[in-house]
């Protein structure tokens, strides 16, 4: 392979299945950012997202022999991550903890632009927080479908594999999620029009 022709995820997985442990590094370098972004949006917790990302790659390594070369690696990766998210939520319900207020500097500084006044930046941050809370309040399957479709650009068919349902069921879940989000964000949608 030449630098202009990088290995596909499937080729890297074939190397990992043959015992080339450096292939895992290549997958981690390629997918760490998108995976952590998805996990953070799901958990709303940077530490949990980091832990779940590491655990996902451990599962990729441990189960590399189960990867089917006819399917997209990203779908398989997000399926593993989604299952870990589900387990994480179950664990949190059984072990409730008092959360510490986290300061998310990346989100707060993202709305501070030269052309924004402090009041505009604050309103924008409030909208971002409201959207996060609304997505976080969605039931698991609706949240996963929304995050994978809106943020990870997966198709209905790919999301169907992750959620173990039909593409039509994904379409229905996305519709239901949008309805719930619209109701939860009515105050902000009313200001936008």
RAVENVEN-V833256 format. One record per residue. RES is the residue in three letters. PSI is psi in whole degrees, -180 to 180 (none if undefined). OMEGA is omega in whole degrees, -180 to 180 (NA if undefined). Layout:
res: (RES:RES)
psi: (PSI:PSI)
omega: (OMEGA:OMEGA)
//
This chain:
res: (UNK:UNK:UNK:UNK:UNK:UNK:UNK:UNK:UNK:UNK:UNK:UNK:UNK:UNK:UNK:UNK:UNK:UNK:UNK:UNK:UNK:UNK:UNK:UNK:UNK:UNK:UNK:UNK:UNK:UNK:UNK:UNK:UNK:UNK:UNK:UNK:UNK:UNK:UNK:UNK:UNK:UNK:UNK:UNK:UNK:UNK:UNK:UNK:UNK:UNK:UNK:UNK:UNK:UNK:UNK:UNK:UNK:UNK:UNK:UNK:UNK:UNK:UNK:UNK:UNK:UNK:UNK:UNK:UNK:UNK:UNK:UNK:UNK:UNK:UNK:UNK:UNK:UNK:UNK:UNK:UNK:UNK:UNK:UNK:UNK:UNK:UNK:UNK:UNK:UNK:UNK:UNK:UNK:UNK:UNK:UNK:UNK:UNK:UNK:UNK:UNK:UNK:UNK:UNK:UNK:UNK:UNK:UNK:UNK:UNK:UNK:UNK:UNK:UNK:UNK:UNK:UNK:UNK:UNK:UNK:UNK:UNK:UNK:UNK:UNK:UNK:UNK:UNK:UNK:UNK:UNK:UNK:UNK:UNK:UNK:UNK:UNK:UNK:UNK:UNK:UNK:UNK:UNK:UNK:UNK:UNK:UNK:UNK:UNK:UNK:UNK:UNK:UNK:UNK:UNK:UNK:UNK:UNK:UNK:UNK:UNK:UNK:UNK:UNK:UNK:UNK:UNK:UNK:UNK:UNK:UNK:UNK:UNK:UNK:UNK:UNK:UNK:UNK:UNK:UNK:UNK:UNK:UNK:UNK:UNK:UNK:UNK:UNK:UNK:UNK:UNK:UNK:UNK)
psi: (141:162:-30:-15:75:158:144:164:-38:-38:-39:-40:-36:-40:-43:-41:-28:-1:9:96:-22:-18:-33:-40:-42:-42:-41:-42:-38:-38:-6:-48:-55:-38:-47:-36:-47:-47:-36:-44:-33:-49:-23:30:117:-43:-44:-41:-42:-45:-43:-34:-45:-43:-36:-46:-30:-44:-38:-46:-47:-31:21:-30:-18:-10:131:119:-10:-9:161:138:-41:-38:-44:-44:-48:-26:-46:-47:-40:-41:-39:-37:-45:-45:-38:-44:-42:-44:-43:-37:-37:-23:68:144:153:112:142:144:121:141:121:93:-36:-40:-39:-34:-19:-28:-7:100:162:-33:1:139:164:-36:-41:-42:-40:-44:-42:-42:-39:-40:-45:-45:-40:-42:-44:-46:-41:-45:-41:-26:-11:148:156:-55:-36:-40:-46:-47:-44:-48:-44:-34:-49:-37:-30:-2:34:148:168:-40:-41:-41:-36:-38:-45:-43:-1:55:-175:158:-34:-38:-36:-45:-43:-42:-40:-40:-47:-40:-43:-39:-46:-40:-41:-44:-43:-28:20:-43:-39:-34:-34:-33:-24:-24:none)
omega: (176:179:179:-178:-176:178:174:177:-179:178:179:178:177:177:180:179:177:176:179:-176:178:178:178:177:-180:178:180:179:-178:-169:-178:-178:179:-179:180:177:178:-178:177:179:179:-173:-174:-179:-176:-179:179:179:179:179:-179:177:178:180:178:-180:173:179:177:-179:-177:-175:-177:179:-180:-179:179:-176:177:-178:179:179:-177:179:179:-180:-179:174:178:-179:-179:177:177:176:179:179:179:179:178:-180:180:179:180:-178:-177:179:176:-177:172:177:178:174:179:-176:-178:179:-177:-180:-179:-179:178:178:-178:-176:180:170:176:179:177:180:179:177:179:178:178:178:179:180:179:178:178:180:-179:178:-180:-179:180:172:-173:-175:178:179:-180:-180:-179:-178:-179:-179:-174:-173:-177:177:175:179:177:-179:180:178:178:177:-180:-176:179:179:180:175:178:177:176:178:178:180:178:178:180:179:179:178:-179:179:179:179:-178:-175:-179:-177:-179:178:178:179:-176:-177:NA)
//
